Amino acid sequence: MSMKTPRGMKKGVLTNVWHIPKLSRNLFSVGRFTKDVGPVIFERDGCFAEKKGLKWQLGARLGKGLFKLCMTPMMPDEANAASSKDRQGDTTSYLWHLRLGHIGHGGLDAIVKKGYGVGINMAPVKQWELCGGCSLGKQTRVSYMKSSPNRAKQVLEVVHSDVCGPMQTPTFGGKRYFVTFIDDKSHFCVVYLLRNKSEVAAKFAEFVVFAETQTGKRVKTLRSDNGGEYTSSTMAKFCSDRGIVQKFTPPYTPQLNGVAERMNRTLVECARCMLEHVGMPKPYWGEAVVTATFLRNRCPTRAINHDKSPHQVCTGKKPLLANLKVFGCHAYVHVPKEKRTKFDARSNWRAVACW
């Protein structure tokens, strides 16, 4: 602090200073000063301190019994030196990191080593200093593995599931969602169209009966997110009664339910392509998703190294592809004689919309 004394302006240091951010004014403890330095004398025009026969003004009277300190904060010599040094060009990597807007380490290295900037005299950095601003402003999650290293050993050992929707345009049947159940071993997928998410438990029960009957295996684990459709009491009771273990991913981590997430994305992309190619209206998205699922189950997939199709892994038989037709292609549908008169057309012109 700079303060007025009988010998002119002198520098001094206040000790035992408390920093209180919410305090709007600085307060000076007369009692503490009297104890540590000497007596304080209050007069009409101000207050004064006395020590070793010397008297100097501490404060000037403001009114209402208050006094204003006659002291001016000063920047310490160390800070002045640091400021001067900064102006002359500090060579620390951290300072240049801050000056260049929290530039990445690679970018700063390139500026120094390749001479992209003039006026930087910085030695090579072996270990970078941790920057709090970057930790707060740039932090990201550690990336997750695309697939689990522990794949199921047999069909239905682990089943993945996820719900997609709501769609802006409902199907002609009023469906706005679809749910997928994917076997971890074969990646065979079964899809159901839904009006509401609350139907998921019933559809899972339907899937379990179908899958266990067709394969002779039992569903052991259901892996899903924490959505209410999976944590409902109905779903919990069904799984408990069947001895099925439910495993949930942590909140806000769809990456850990990646099998089902990627499957839904694949089906939506495939359905969108088929609809756009033939120009069919959006309410046919349900038929397109069901068709996409049917076709994907019969094509080799990278998830099982393109060795076999999910259908072949589950059934042990190669899929029959000879009867496939292009989604949305034109076809003539025969009309039974019971539904036509003598001169009615024997077939109607239609478009193939689902398998």
SVG drawing of the C-alpha trace seen along z (x, -y; Angstrom):
<svg xmlns="http://www.w3.org/2000/svg" viewBox="-71 -19 86 96">
<polyline fill="none" stroke="black" stroke-width="0.4" points="0.0,0.0 1.1,-3.6 0.3,-5.8 0.9,-9.4 3.4,-9.8 5.2,-12.8 8.2,-11.9 6.1,-11.8 4.5,-9.0 5.8,-5.6 5.2,-2.0 3.8,0.5 2.3,3.9 -1.0,4.9 -0.9,8.3 -3.7,10.7 -5.9,9.4 -9.1,11.4 -10.5,11.6 -14.3,11.7 -15.7,11.7 -19.2,10.8 -18.1,7.8 -18.7,4.5 -16.4,2.3 -13.0,2.7 -13.1,2.7 -10.2,1.8 -10.0,3.2 -8.9,0.4 -8.7,2.9 -6.3,5.2 -4.2,2.2 -4.0,0.9 -2.8,4.3 -0.2,4.9 1.1,1.4 0.0,-1.3 -2.8,-3.6 -5.2,-5.3 -6.4,-8.8 -9.7,-10.1 -9.9,-13.8 -12.4,-16.2 -10.6,-16.1 -9.6,-12.4 -7.9,-9.6 -4.2,-9.3 -1.7,-6.6 1.1,-7.1 4.3,-5.1 7.8,-5.9 6.8,-9.6 5.7,-9.8 2.1,-10.6 0.5,-9.9 -3.0,-10.1 -4.8,-6.8 -8.1,-8.1 -10.2,-11.2 -13.7,-11.8 -16.5,-11.0 -19.5,-11.7 -21.9,-9.6 -19.1,-8.4 -17.2,-6.8 -13.6,-7.4 -12.0,-6.7 -8.5,-5.1 -5.7,-7.3 -4.0,-4.4 -3.6,-3.4 -3.1,0.2 0.1,0.8 1.3,3.6 4.1,5.4 7.6,5.3 7.3,9.0 4.2,8.3 5.7,5.2 8.6,7.4 6.3,10.1 4.3,7.5 7.5,6.0 8.7,9.5 5.4,10.3 5.6,7.2 9.1,8.1 8.1,11.6 7.9,14.4 9.2,17.7 7.0,20.1 4.9,22.4 1.9,21.9 1.9,18.2 2.0,18.5 -0.8,21.2 -2.9,18.5 -1.9,15.7 -2.9,17.7 -6.4,18.4 -5.7,21.8 -4.2,23.2 -3.6,27.0 -0.2,28.3 0.3,29.5 -0.5,26.1 1.8,24.3 4.6,26.7 4.1,26.1 4.3,22.3 7.6,22.6 9.3,25.4 8.2,24.4 8.5,20.6 4.8,19.8 5.1,16.8 7.6,14.1 8.7,13.1 8.2,16.4 11.4,17.5 10.2,20.7 12.2,23.8 10.8,27.3 8.4,28.6 8.8,32.0 5.8,31.9 2.9,29.6 1.4,27.8 -2.2,28.6 -4.6,25.7 -7.7,25.3 -9.5,23.3 -9.0,26.1 -10.1,28.7 -13.3,26.8 -13.9,25.8 -12.7,28.6 -13.2,31.8 -14.8,34.7 -15.7,38.2 -13.3,41.1 -14.5,42.9 -16.2,46.2 -15.4,49.5 -17.6,50.1 -18.4,53.6 -18.0,55.6 -15.0,57.9 -17.2,60.5 -19.6,61.7 -22.3,64.1 -21.3,67.8 -24.8,69.0 -28.0,67.6 -30.3,65.7 -27.7,65.6 -27.9,61.7 -30.6,59.7 -30.1,56.0 -33.1,53.7 -33.9,50.0 -37.0,47.9 -36.9,45.5 -39.4,42.6 -41.7,40.9 -41.9,40.3 -43.5,37.1 -45.7,39.0 -47.6,42.0 -48.1,45.1 -51.5,45.7 -52.2,47.9 -51.3,45.1 -47.9,46.4 -45.2,43.8 -42.5,46.0 -40.7,49.2 -38.7,51.4 -35.9,53.8 -34.7,57.0 -31.2,58.1 -29.5,61.3 -25.9,60.7 -24.5,63.9 -26.1,63.8 -27.3,60.1 -30.6,61.5 -33.2,58.7 -36.9,58.7 -38.8,55.5 -42.3,54.5 -44.2,51.3 -45.8,49.5 -48.4,46.9 -46.9,46.1 -43.8,47.0 -45.9,48.7 -46.3,51.6 -42.7,52.6 -43.2,55.0 -45.9,56.9 -43.8,57.0 -40.8,58.4 -43.0,61.1 -44.1,61.9 -40.5,61.9 -39.4,64.3 -42.0,66.8 -41.3,66.6 -37.5,66.7 -37.4,69.5 -39.8,71.6 -37.9,71.2 -34.4,71.8 -34.9,74.1 -32.8,71.7 -33.7,69.5 -33.3,65.7 -31.0,65.1 -30.1,61.4 -31.9,58.2 -29.6,55.2 -31.2,51.8 -31.1,48.2 -32.9,46.8 -36.1,45.8 -39.3,46.1 -40.6,48.8 -37.8,51.1 -37.8,50.2 -41.6,50.6 -43.0,53.0 -44.7,55.0 -41.3,55.6 -39.6,56.3 -42.2,58.9 -42.0,60.7 -38.2,60.9 -38.2,62.0 -40.8,64.8 -38.8,66.0 -35.4,65.8 -34.2,63.1 -31.5,60.7 -32.0,57.1 -28.9,55.0 -29.2,51.2 -26.8,48.7 -25.9,45.7 -27.9,42.5 -26.8,40.4 -24.5,43.1 -26.2,44.4 -22.8,45.6 -23.0,48.5 -26.2,49.7 -24.4,49.4 -25.7,52.7 -29.3,51.6 -28.6,47.9 -26.6,48.8 -29.3,51.3 -32.0,48.7 -29.9,46.2 -29.2,48.8 -32.9,49.7 -34.0,46.0 -31.3,45.3 -32.3,48.3 -36.0,47.5 -35.4,43.9 -33.5,44.9 -36.2,47.3 -39.0,44.7 -37.0,42.0 -36.0,44.3 -39.6,45.1 -41.2,41.9 -43.6,43.5 -45.4,41.4 -43.9,41.2 -46.8,43.1 -45.2,46.2 -42.2,45.9 -43.4,48.8 -43.5,51.2 -40.1,49.9 -38.6,50.6 -40.1,54.1 -38.7,54.8 -35.3,53.4 -35.2,55.8 -36.2,58.8 -33.5,58.0 -30.7,57.2 -31.3,60.5 -30.5,62.3 -27.4,60.4 -23.8,60.9 -23.0,58.2 -19.7,56.8 -20.8,57.5 -20.1,61.2 -17.2,60.6 -19.3,61.0 -18.9,64.8 -22.7,65.6 -26.0,63.8 -27.8,63.6 -30.5,65.9 -27.9,68.6 -26.3,68.3 -29.8,68.8 -31.2,71.4 -28.2,73.1 -29.6,72.7 -28.7,70.2 -31.5,67.7 -33.6,68.1 -33.2,64.9 -34.7,65.9 -38.1,64.5 -37.0,61.0 -38.5,58.0 -37.6,54.3 -39.4,52.5 -42.2,50.4 -42.0,52.0 -45.3,52.4 -47.1,55.7 -50.5,57.1 -52.4,58.8 -55.0,61.5 -58.5,60.9 -60.4,64.1 -63.5,64.8 -65.6,64.6 -64.7,60.9 -65.4,59.9 -68.2,59.9 -68.1,61.2 -66.5,58.2 -64.4,57.0 -60.6,57.0 -59.0,60.2 -56.1,58.4 -55.3,55.0 -52.3,52.9 -50.4,52.4 -46.9,51.7 -44.9,54.2 -44.6,52.5 -43.6,55.2 -42.1,58.7"/>
</svg>
